[in-house]
Amino acid sequence: MRDVLEDLFAWWEAGETVGVATVVGTWKSAPRTAGAAMVVGPHGEAVGSVSGGCVEGAVYDLATEIAADPLLPPALERYGVTDDDALAVGLTCGGMIDIFVERVSRSAFPELGDIVASVGAGEPVAVVTCVGPAGSDRFGRRLVLWPGRTSGSLGLARLDEAVTDDARGMLAAGRTGTLHYGMDGERRGDELTLSVVSYAPPPRMIVFGAIDFAAALAGTGSFLGFDVTVCDARPVFATARRFPAADRVVVDWPHRYLAAEAEAGRIDPRTVLCVLTHDPKFDVPLLELALRLDVAYVGAMGSRRTHDDRTARLREQGVPAEDLAKLRSPIGLDLGARTPEETAISIAAEIVAARWSGDGTPLTRTTGPIHHEAA
């Protein structure tokens, strides 16, 4: 949804009515994840995608119809290979998706301006929408929540309270997905399906070591949507000019900077830490701390000999085996990479594989679903 917000907000601010289609459920090899969206503008413009092309035409027609007729309610449609005409409106990739289609205007979605402002300011915000069952008095209702406040209602105070607690947990982890409750808000029930779209600040990538490999990795990390920091204790190398793709360049001892960021609450389970210094005086105290933190990924660059020496030093410092097992070293997947740019792709590939529980095997050698669930 984030990639269509700018256009959606421009039409909303101008007082236009548009159709919005959002992926709220996926199965098997669905091409887009939950939260992907397409907006049909007031003059038939299409922004965004819900399926990578497979069902765009059918969704476009439905969104256009709902936007044009104020008497039409929202709709939840399932598309997949089980459709009677799979090639026309089904997913030829073999997956299945649920898409929620609604009319959006100033009156229908008054909180949109606040949501866009929060996203722009880096303030976490989540939109919870009841997307099932169709026809219930909860269907289409919306609750918007921030870490310290809420707006809107799903129609029942007890349900709002339960959803607020659970959805804030998802927001803290930057997760988008679905929740299920009973009609009266019971957590053990599953009659109600709620879509939670989280707009958390981008996950962080902290690259330690101001070297040419770090410059390439900063660019790749930025491309993947990370907020990128490059940190090095040497001011002559850690300059903004050398790392134009980084969001910030910090001159500090790596372990001291990481400790301060963790203490300030700016390290979370989505954070990835890439140690490219391969110098024991930087690496050992940094990794000793990094491996204790709850983060998504810790990788360290170096040869096999460097890895063995570094591991021995960490053991001497009392780092337990279960923490050492978290370390990705030598960093990256085996792509045969040599240049800084190729190495950055190798590291990024390992980060993606860790996120989605992939193993880096060429797809031509595998069977079964192409897409994985998040780790």
C-alpha positions as CSV (number, residue, x, y, z in Angstrom):
1,M,0.0,0.0,0.0
2,R,2.9,2.4,0.8
3,D,3.8,2.7,-2.9
4,V,0.3,4.1,-3.9
5,L,-0.2,6.4,-0.9
6,E,1.1,9.5,-2.7
7,D,-1.4,9.2,-5.5
8,L,-4.2,8.1,-3.3
9,F,-3.7,11.0,-0.9
10,A,-3.5,13.5,-3.8
11,W,-7.0,12.4,-5.1
12,W,-8.3,12.2,-1.5
13,E,-7.1,15.8,-0.8
14,A,-8.7,17.0,-4.0
15,G,-12.0,15.6,-2.9
16,E,-12.1,12.8,-5.5
17,T,-13.6,9.4,-5.0
18,V,-11.5,6.4,-6.0
19,G,-11.5,2.6,-5.9
20,V,-8.9,0.8,-3.8
21,A,-8.1,-2.9,-4.1
22,T,-5.9,-4.4,-1.4
23,V,-4.5,-7.9,-1.1
24,V,-5.6,-9.3,2.3
25,G,-4.8,-13.0,2.0
26,T,-2.5,-15.1,-0.1
27,W,-1.9,-18.9,-0.6
28,K,0.7,-20.9,-2.4
29,S,2.6,-19.1,-5.2
30,A,0.7,-15.8,-5.0
31,P,2.7,-13.1,-6.8
32,R,2.1,-10.2,-4.3
33,T,2.1,-10.2,-0.5
34,A,-0.7,-9.0,1.8
35,G,-0.9,-5.2,1.7
36,A,-0.2,-4.8,-2.0
37,A,-2.7,-2.4,-3.5
38,M,-4.0,-0.9,-6.7
39,V,-5.9,2.4,-6.9
40,V,-8.3,3.3,-9.7
41,G,-8.3,7.1,-10.1
42,P,-11.3,9.3,-10.9
43,H,-10.5,9.3,-14.6
44,G,-9.7,5.6,-14.9
45,E,-6.0,5.8,-14.0
46,A,-4.5,2.7,-12.5
47,V,-1.7,2.9,-9.9
48,G,-0.1,0.0,-8.2
49,S,-0.6,-3.8,-8.6
50,V,-2.3,-6.6,-6.7
51,S,-1.1,-9.6,-8.7
52,G,1.8,-8.7,-11.0
53,G,-0.6,-8.8,-14.0
54,C,-2.5,-12.0,-13.5
55,V,-5.9,-10.5,-12.4
56,E,-5.4,-6.8,-12.8
57,G,-8.1,-6.4,-15.4
58,A,-10.8,-8.1,-13.3
59,V,-9.8,-6.1,-10.2
60,Y,-9.7,-2.9,-12.2
61,D,-13.2,-3.4,-13.4
62,L,-14.5,-4.2,-9.9
63,A,-12.7,-1.2,-8.3
64,T,-14.1,1.1,-11.1
65,E,-17.6,-0.2,-10.5
66,I,-17.5,0.2,-6.7
67,A,-16.0,3.7,-6.9
68,A,-18.7,4.9,-9.3
69,D,-21.7,3.6,-7.4
70,P,-22.2,4.9,-3.9
71,L,-24.9,2.3,-3.2
72,L,-22.5,-0.6,-3.8
73,P,-20.8,-2.0,-0.6
74,P,-17.2,-3.1,-0.4
75,A,-16.4,-6.5,-1.9
76,L,-14.1,-9.4,-1.1
77,E,-13.1,-11.5,-4.1
78,R,-10.9,-14.6,-4.3
79,Y,-8.9,-15.2,-7.4
80,G,-7.0,-18.4,-8.2
81,V,-6.6,-21.4,-10.4
82,T,-9.9,-22.8,-9.2
83,D,-11.8,-20.1,-11.0
84,D,-13.9,-21.4,-13.9
85,D,-11.9,-19.3,-16.3
86,A,-8.4,-19.4,-14.8
87,L,-6.7,-17.9,-17.8
88,A,-9.1,-14.9,-17.9
89,V,-9.3,-13.9,-14.2
90,G,-7.3,-16.6,-12.4
91,L,-3.7,-16.7,-11.2
92,T,-1.8,-18.7,-13.8
93,C,1.1,-18.8,-11.4
94,G,-0.8,-21.4,-9.3
95,G,-1.5,-19.2,-6.3
96,M,-4.6,-17.8,-4.7
97,I,-5.3,-14.3,-3.4
98,D,-8.2,-12.5,-1.5
99,I,-8.7,-8.9,-2.6
100,F,-10.7,-6.4,-0.7
101,V,-12.1,-3.6,-2.9
102,E,-13.6,-0.4,-1.4
103,R,-14.5,3.2,-2.2
104,V,-12.2,5.8,-0.7
105,S,-13.1,9.5,-0.4
106,R,-12.8,12.1,2.3
107,S,-16.1,11.1,3.9
108,A,-15.5,7.3,3.6
109,F,-11.9,7.4,4.9
110,P,-11.5,10.6,7.0
111,E,-8.3,9.3,8.7
112,L,-6.3,9.1,5.5
113,G,-4.7,12.5,6.0
114,D,-3.4,11.6,9.4
115,I,-2.1,8.3,8.2
116,V,-0.1,9.9,5.4
117,A,1.3,12.5,7.8
118,S,2.4,9.7,10.1
119,V,4.0,7.8,7.3
120,G,5.9,10.9,6.2
121,A,7.1,11.6,9.7
122,G,8.2,8.0,10.3
123,E,5.6,7.5,13.0
124,P,4.2,3.9,13.1
125,V,0.6,3.5,12.1
126,A,-1.6,0.6,11.2
127,V,-5.0,0.3,9.4
128,V,-7.2,-2.5,10.5
129,T,-10.2,-3.3,8.2
130,C,-12.9,-6.0,8.7
131,V,-12.8,-7.9,5.4
132,G,-15.0,-10.8,6.3
133,P,-17.6,-12.1,6.4
134,A,-19.2,-10.0,3.7
135,G,-22.7,-8.9,4.7
136,S,-22.0,-8.7,8.4
137,D,-22.5,-5.3,10.2
138,R,-18.7,-5.3,10.8
139,F,-17.7,-5.7,7.1
140,G,-15.8,-2.7,5.8
141,R,-15.4,-1.0,9.2
142,R,-12.0,0.4,10.0
143,L,-9.8,1.0,13.0
144,V,-6.7,3.1,12.7
145,L,-4.1,2.8,15.4
146,W,-0.9,4.4,16.5
147,P,1.4,3.4,19.4
148,G,-0.5,5.7,21.7
149,R,-3.9,6.4,20.2
150,T,-6.7,5.1,17.9
151,S,-9.3,6.4,15.6
152,G,-12.4,4.8,14.2
153,S,-14.1,1.6,15.4
154,L,-14.8,-1.9,14.2
155,G,-18.3,-1.6,15.8
156,L,-17.8,-3.1,19.2
157,A,-15.7,-1.8,22.1
158,R,-14.6,-5.3,23.2
159,L,-13.4,-6.1,19.7
160,D,-11.6,-2.7,19.4
161,E,-9.7,-3.4,22.6
162,A,-8.6,-6.9,21.6
163,V,-7.6,-5.8,18.1
164,T,-5.7,-2.8,19.4
165,D,-3.5,-5.0,21.6
166,D,-2.8,-7.6,18.9
167,A,-2.4,-5.2,16.0
168,R,0.0,-3.0,17.9
169,G,2.2,-6.1,18.3
170,M,2.2,-6.6,14.6
171,L,2.9,-2.9,14.0
172,A,5.9,-3.1,16.4
173,A,7.3,-5.9,14.2
174,G,6.4,-4.1,10.9
175,R,4.1,-7.0,10.0
176,T,1.1,-6.9,7.7
177,G,-1.4,-9.8,7.7
178,T,-4.7,-11.0,9.1
179,L,-6.3,-11.5,12.5
180,H,-9.3,-13.6,13.4
181,Y,-11.9,-13.1,16.2
182,G,-15.4,-14.1,17.2
183,M,-18.2,-11.8,16.3
184,D,-18.1,-10.3,19.8
185,G,-14.3,-9.9,19.9
186,E,-13.4,-13.4,21.3
187,R,-9.8,-14.2,20.5
188,R,-10.7,-17.9,20.3
189,G,-13.3,-17.2,17.5
190,D,-12.6,-17.0,13.8
191,E,-15.9,-15.7,12.3
192,L,-14.4,-12.2,11.7
193,T,-11.4,-11.7,9.4
194,L,-9.4,-8.5,9.9
195,S,-6.8,-7.1,7.6
196,V,-3.9,-5.3,9.3
197,V,-1.7,-3.1,7.1
198,S,1.3,-1.8,9.0
199,Y,3.1,1.4,8.1
200,A,6.2,1.0,10.2
201,P,9.4,3.0,9.6
202,P,11.7,1.2,7.1
203,P,13.8,-1.6,8.7
204,R,17.4,-0.6,9.5
205,M,20.5,-1.9,7.8
206,I,23.7,-0.9,9.7
207,V,26.9,-1.5,7.8
208,F,30.1,-1.4,9.9
209,G,33.3,-0.6,8.0
210,A,33.7,2.3,5.6
211,I,35.1,0.3,2.6
212,D,34.2,0.1,-1.0
213,F,32.1,-3.1,-0.3
214,A,30.1,-1.0,2.2
215,A,29.3,1.6,-0.5
216,A,27.9,-1.1,-2.8
217,L,26.0,-2.7,0.0
218,A,24.5,0.7,1.1
219,G,23.1,1.1,-2.4
220,T,21.7,-2.3,-2.5
221,G,20.2,-2.0,0.9
222,S,18.6,1.3,0.0
223,F,17.1,-0.3,-3.1
224,L,15.6,-3.0,-0.9
225,G,13.9,-0.4,1.2
226,F,16.2,-0.3,4.2
227,D,17.1,2.8,6.2
228,V,20.9,2.5,5.8
229,T,23.6,3.6,8.2
230,V,27.3,3.2,7.6
231,C,29.5,3.4,10.8
232,D,33.3,3.5,11.1
233,A,35.6,4.9,13.7
234,R,37.9,6.4,11.1
235,P,36.7,9.9,10.1
236,V,38.9,10.0,7.0
237,F,37.0,7.1,5.5
238,A,33.5,7.6,7.0
239,T,32.3,10.5,4.9
240,A,28.9,11.2,3.3
241,R,30.6,11.8,-0.1
242,R,31.9,8.2,-0.1
243,F,28.5,6.8,0.7
244,P,25.9,8.8,-1.2
245,A,23.3,6.0,-0.9
246,A,23.4,5.8,2.9
247,D,20.8,7.7,5.0
248,R,23.5,8.6,7.5
249,V,27.3,8.1,8.0
250,V,28.4,7.9,11.6
251,V,32.0,8.3,12.9
252,D,32.2,6.2,16.1
253,W,33.5,3.0,17.4
254,P,31.1,0.3,16.0
255,H,30.4,-1.4,19.3
256,R,29.8,1.9,21.1
257,Y,27.5,3.1,18.4
258,L,25.5,-0.1,18.3
259,A,25.2,-0.1,22.1
260,A,23.9,3.4,22.1
261,E,21.3,2.6,19.4
262,A,20.1,-0.5,21.2
263,E,19.8,1.5,24.5
264,A,17.8,4.2,22.7
265,G,15.4,1.5,21.3
266,R,16.4,2.0,17.7
267,I,17.3,-1.6,17.1
268,D,14.4,-4.0,16.5
269,P,13.8,-7.6,15.2
270,R,13.8,-6.3,11.6
271,T,17.3,-4.8,11.9
272,V,20.2,-6.3,9.8
273,L,23.8,-5.8,10.9
274,C,26.6,-6.3,8.4
275,V,30.1,-6.3,9.7
276,L,32.6,-5.6,6.9
277,T,35.6,-4.3,8.9
278,H,37.3,-7.8,9.3
279,D,39.6,-6.2,12.0
280,P,39.6,-7.9,15.4
281,K,39.7,-4.7,17.4
282,F,36.5,-3.7,15.8
283,D,34.8,-7.0,15.0
284,V,35.1,-8.8,18.3
285,P,33.5,-6.3,20.7
286,L,30.9,-5.4,18.0
287,L,29.9,-9.0,17.4
288,E,29.9,-9.9,21.1
289,L,27.2,-7.3,21.4
290,A,25.4,-7.9,18.1
291,L,24.9,-11.6,18.7
292,R,23.1,-10.9,22.0
293,L,20.5,-8.6,20.3
294,D,17.2,-9.6,18.9
295,V,17.8,-8.7,15.2
296,A,17.0,-10.3,11.9
297,Y,20.5,-10.9,10.6
298,V,24.1,-10.6,11.7
299,G,26.8,-11.2,9.1
300,A,30.5,-10.7,9.1
301,M,32.9,-10.4,6.1
302,G,36.2,-12.2,5.9
303,S,38.1,-15.3,4.7
304,R,37.7,-18.7,6.2
305,R,40.9,-18.1,8.2
306,T,39.5,-14.7,9.4
307,H,36.2,-16.5,10.4
308,D,38.0,-19.2,12.4
309,D,40.2,-16.6,14.2
310,R,37.2,-14.4,14.9
311,T,35.1,-17.3,16.2
312,A,37.9,-18.4,18.5
313,R,38.3,-14.8,19.9
314,L,34.5,-14.6,20.5
315,R,34.6,-18.0,22.4
316,E,37.4,-16.6,24.5
317,Q,35.2,-13.6,25.3
318,G,32.5,-16.1,26.6
319,V,30.1,-15.9,23.7
320,P,27.9,-19.0,24.0
321,A,27.5,-21.5,21.1
322,E,23.8,-20.7,20.6
323,D,24.8,-17.0,19.9
324,L,27.7,-18.0,17.6
325,A,25.2,-20.1,15.6
326,K,23.4,-16.8,14.7
327,L,26.5,-15.5,12.9
328,R,26.5,-15.5,9.1
329,S,30.2,-15.8,8.3
330,P,31.7,-15.6,5.8
331,I,28.9,-13.2,4.9
332,G,26.6,-13.8,1.9
333,L,25.5,-16.6,-0.4
334,D,27.9,-18.5,-2.6
335,L,27.3,-16.7,-5.9
336,G,31.0,-16.6,-6.9
337,A,31.0,-12.9,-6.3
338,R,34.2,-10.9,-6.6
339,T,33.5,-7.2,-7.1
340,P,31.9,-5.0,-4.4
341,E,28.7,-4.8,-6.4
342,E,28.5,-8.6,-6.8
343,T,29.3,-9.1,-3.2
344,A,26.6,-6.7,-2.2
345,I,24.1,-8.8,-4.2
346,S,25.4,-11.9,-2.4
347,I,24.9,-10.3,1.0
348,A,21.4,-9.0,0.1
349,A,20.4,-12.4,-1.3
350,E,21.3,-14.0,2.1
351,I,19.3,-11.3,4.0
352,V,16.3,-12.0,1.8
353,A,16.7,-15.7,2.2
354,A,16.9,-15.4,6.0
355,R,13.7,-13.3,6.0
356,W,11.7,-15.7,3.9
357,S,13.3,-19.0,5.0
358,G,14.9,-19.6,1.7
359,D,18.1,-21.6,1.2
360,G,19.5,-20.1,-2.0
361,T,18.9,-23.2,-4.1
362,P,18.3,-22.4,-7.8
363,L,14.5,-22.7,-8.5
364,T,15.2,-25.0,-11.4
365,R,16.4,-27.6,-8.8
366,T,13.4,-27.3,-6.5
367,T,9.7,-28.4,-6.6
368,G,6.7,-27.0,-4.8
369,P,5.8,-23.4,-3.9
370,I,8.2,-20.7,-5.1
371,H,7.2,-18.2,-2.4
372,H,7.9,-18.8,1.3
373,E,6.3,-17.6,4.5
374,A,8.3,-15.1,6.5
375,A,10.8,-16.6,9.0
